[in-house]
């Protein structure tokens, strides 16, 4: 019985080591500006901006493909924060547009 426990413990350590090395070797580097934009968004994943979630909207903002005022849950505070971060003009919130 001791041999079985030892074998399973050694296998667990081995696979843990392999997974740790793989996590370091295959780490995906993301765009830091996309990370900053994504951090400013409310993370409601509501799709009200027309994108599948906050991360895709952040990627579109970083590429300059979307305006900064498409996030109704974020409101004015998020619009101002995005304008400051991206050095853009503050746009009216979606509910203020008619």
N, C-alpha and C positions, 0 to 999 in steps of 0.2 A: 504494500500500500504506500509506503514511503517513497518507493521508486516512481510510482505513478504521479504522486504529488510533485515530486522533484522534476519529473519530465514535463508536466504541464506548466510549472513555474518557469522552467528554462525556455519553453516554447513561448510563453507570454512575454518574457523579457526580450527574446529574439525578435518577435514580431513588433513589439513596442519600439525597439531600436530601429528596425527597418522602416516603420511608419514615421518615426521622428526624422530620420535621414531623408526620406522621401518628401516630407513636408518642407524641409529646408531646401532640397535640391529643386523641387518643382514649384516653389513659391511664385505666385503671380504678382507682379508689380502693377499697382494701379496708379492712375493719374492723381497726383496730390490735390489739384484744383477740383477735380470731381469729388474727391473725398471731403473737401472743405464745403463745397456746395451741398452735397448730400447731408452733411452734418447740420446745415442751417435749415433744411427742409423738415417738416413736422413728422415725417415717417408714418403717415396714416395709410399710405398705399391705396388711396381712394380712387385714383385714375381720373380725377376731375380736371387735371391739367391736360389730359389727352394722351398721356404716356402710361405705360404698364405699371409704374410705381415711381417712387422718389428717385431711385438710382438712375433709371433711364432718362428721367427729366433732368437730373443733374448732368448727365453725359451730354444731353442736347444743349443745355445752357453753356457748358464748357466749350462746345464746338461753335457756339454762336448761332445755333439753329432754332432757338426758342426764346421768346421774350420772358423777362423775369417776373411777370405778373400773372402767370397761369395757375398759381397755387392758392385756391380759395381758403383752405384750412390754415395756411401760413399767415394770411392777411398782410396788413401794411408793414408789420414788424419784419416779416420775412422778405418782403419786397425791398425794404430799405437795407437790410443786411446783405442781400444779394447784390444790390446796386453798389454798395460800399466795397464788397469783395471783388466784384468784376469791373469796377470803375465805369459803371453805366448810369444813364439818367434814370431817375425814379419814375416808374410808370404808375398809372392809376390802378388800384385793385380791381379785380374782375367784377365785383358787385357794384363798383362805382361807374363802370362802363355801361352805356345804354345804346 
